[in-house]
Amino acid sequence: MNRYLVPASLLGTAVGGAVLFKDYVSGGACPSKATIQGKTVIVTGANTGIGKQTALELARRGGNIILACRDMEKCEAAAKDIRRETLNHCVNARRLDLASLKSIREFAAKIIEEEERVHVLVNNAAVMRCPHWTTEDGFEIQLGVNHLGHFLLTNLLLDKLKASAPSRIINLSSLAHIAGHIDFDDLNWEKRKYDTKAAYCQSKLAVVLFTKELSRRLQGVCVASVFP
């Protein structure tokens, strides 16, 4: 009996340590049971990944969720999945292409016209490590989608968010912002050899700086950048 005691104890310690490490790295589970009935939430890039999981959890909590995505077929499918899983029928798909200033303006105009309030804006959508593509308006794609598109969207909806206070703006960032450097003389990588990693880091640093400045300026609206 005793010869099994030490190995069993070591195994238990290892398993317990692994569980604690996993919780430490992942941040653990959110303990809040808060509900958001009557609150309108916009989540960009919500047809997959972090965006979809965010929309799913907020739909479970009773919110009026708007999925804002470029691909409407995938967006409608995601909205259908979330409605089925949560039994929350206030989950809707809207087209938003963050690589197009025209699309952003059209989306914002529709939200302003149709929604009485917007309580939470989750700027989640992003592209990563792309070739040297440009947006419809000529911006380097990672800066254009990850920062500039959300910058315009946020500012277009700012009056609606202020009127809905207390409200929140959540910008999805990345630890990659630490390695970021913003070259104001060549934001679109027209003078240098394109570095897809550095361009991504620049875009995420821009997100963090935008968040900090917006937070400093606003009252009644909580602004935060989140590294998932």
Sequence and secondary structure as in RCSB ss.txt:
>XXXX:A:sequence
MNRYLVPASLLGTAVGGAVLFKDYVSGGACPSKATIQGKTVIVTGANTGIGKQTALELARRGGNIILACRDMEKC
EAAAKDIRRETLNHCVNARRLDLASLKSIREFAAKIIEEEERVHVLVNNAAVMRCPHWTTEDGFEIQLGVNHLGH
FLLTNLLLDKLKASAPSRIINLSSLAHIAGHIDFDDLNWEKRKYDTKAAYCQSKLAVVLFTKELSRRLQGVCVAS
VFP
>XXXX:A:secstr
 HHHHHHHHHHHHHHHHHHHHHHHHH          TT EEEEETTTSHHHHHHHHHHHHTT EEEEEES HHHH
HHHHHHHHHHH    EEEEE  TT HHHHHHHHHHHHHH S   EEEE     S  S B TTS BHHHIIIIIIH
HHHHHHTHHHHHHT SEEEEEE  GGGGG    TT TT SSS   HHHHHHHHHHHHHHHHHHHHHH SSEEEEE
E  
